[in-house]
Amino acid sequence: MASDRVLHQRVKKILYSLTGITLAENKDIMIANRLHKLKRDTKYTGDIDHLLDSIEEGSFTMEFINSFTTNKTHFFREEFHFTDLRDRVLPSFANAGKEIKMYCSASSTGEEPYSMAMTVLETQELLGSRINASIIATDIDTNVLQYAANGVYRYAKSSKEFPDWIKPPKFFKKRVNKTLTSEEILIKVKPELQKMVTFQVNNLNDNSYPFEKEYFDVIFCRNVLIYFSSEDQNKILKRLFSHLKIGGTLYLGHSENPHDLINYVDRVGQNIFIKTKECN
């Protein structure tokens, strides 16, 4: 069997070839834990070398991807983006007779796209006007997409996860589960949120995406580019940008930047960019 160092380098190479994700050099413990999870999920009884052989030959590829993707998220992460969506973007679509089309490019377990949907419904109520909105939410991990589609989450009564302008009982219903503590309940997304969001698989590192050009009015691409090399980040941003309408808004994560797109956008807030022209 190969040494841990050789094995981990092989894992990094396979992960990059399948997803474009780049793992840092200090991820040995994480890789070992994820390999253990991979063997458990695939019920593979042979050694890791042979399992990686199978993956390179086309077997267990989705299980491999699901084991190595990172899914840290929560509702209304970086709240100021949702405040901007509420105050600046959505009002122009109220009673406008046109649909606002939004894209969440790395939905993980669904908290981000559902936060977008809650913002739409809350803005409708604030304005007293209907907003016709649809959200496409994608991820490369099929497990988290299934979780997101189910729409069931743990909620601590003392949680500060939701901003003051969002009241969870309006958007979730409580589910009884005796295994949770007195401080924690299960909540399920209400149908009016779920019907606004469509979940589907997409690999951001693919050369093309299954959407029309200049299709979206809003794109959220937050806290996912950090897992790619600088070169691949730039390529992903350009692909996303081609699907954003001129005048549309791009939201990036707090540690991310627009790279080569800087001359094609106006910055209107903290990692909030408006597309001003096409990028050739």
Secondary structure, DSSP 8 states (H G I E B T S, - for coil): ---HHHHHHHHHHHHHHHH-B---TT-HHHHHHHHHHHHHHHT--S-HHHHHHHHHTTSSHHHHHHHH------TTSSHHHHHHIIIIIGGGGTTSSS-EEEEES--TTTHHHHHHHHHHHHHHHHHTS---EEEEEEES-HHHHHHHHHTEEEEETT---S-TT--GGGTEEEE--TTS-TTEEEEEE-HHHHTTEEEEE--TTSSS-SS-TT-EEEEEE-S-GGGB-HHHHHHHHHHHHHTEEEEEEEEE-TT---GGGGGGEEEEETTEEEE-S---
